[in-house]
């Protein structure tokens, strides 16, 4: 049953209002994603046709093509899809609960905290400082991915502690997040300055966000986190919709504001940390994608499913450009930064004009 541009979906005793435009945009995004994945699988140093790529993926009738697609290209493309979806959902959650388009894991310092922990694993024990070496040695026992995951959580915890003043103010959250990120970046550079040249080279490749050589071992942790976080995010939708009306109104509607904010931020941090642990920081994906999805769907807040789909599209596009257009070895993070940085400048100028008017 539909009402205007909304459709009512009932499952048992529960019901949801589903925006038809958002559904149409999301389905169009899924179709675009399927096309991009097919093109990505078919492209590379040895390119094959789209039809041949699909047959190799589904049927495997050509052993050479099946080996190329299934064993070498499919794992990396799958990582790109999962990481993009995780970052898109993470950005949508943070921007929704903070009611601020500038609130995303990379702006709030979460990805910088994950990067700091990863660099401590790669170069901390040779950085020449006892404290950094001790911490780096401890994190090395965890491994690169778990350490990056823990670093993202630690940065989020610090952000929460510093930003809390009888509640979370969205403007204060963003400002303190920028400071946390800047601090983590400064510490990362200090460690790299004191590390050996070989460790610095390895760390720099990882810090730029690199999809090259990613396999199923990188995809599985992100898939597990995403499979758990997306259904949980759907359970938070009603509370997040109420938060859009303001803190006092949300409390009046019975929303446990502090608990909802904490659960939303924790879910977003887990998603971002899992993505960064897999491929390194892919800057601006979580920042740009929710705003693109918001404008395409015309909803009152960044849509969760559409943000996931378009986040996956953006990262697959970055992977495709790195394979086919850009010089060999250029990491995907360079592409996402080139896309996101101009948008950040435009958004800041737009916000400044709005406040000046």
Secondary structure, 3 states (H helix, E strand, C coil): CEECCEEEEEECCEEEEEEHHHHHHHHHHHHHHHHHHHHHHHCCCCCCCHHHHHHHHHCCCCHHHHHHHHHHHHHHHHHHHHHHHHHHHHHHHHHHHHCCCCCCCCCCCHHHHHHHHHHHHHHHHHCCCHHHHHHHHHHHHHCHHHHHHHHHHHHHHHHHHHHECCCECHHHHHHHHHHHHHHHHHHHHHHHHHCCHHHHHHHHHHHCCCCCCCCHHHHHHHHHHHHHHHHHHHHCHHHHHHHCCCHHHHHHCCCCHHHHHHHHHHHHHHHHHHHHHHHCCCCCHHHHHHHHHHHHHCCCCCCHHHHHHHHHHHHHHHHHHHHHCCCCCCCHHHHHHHHHHHHHHHHHHHHHHHHHC
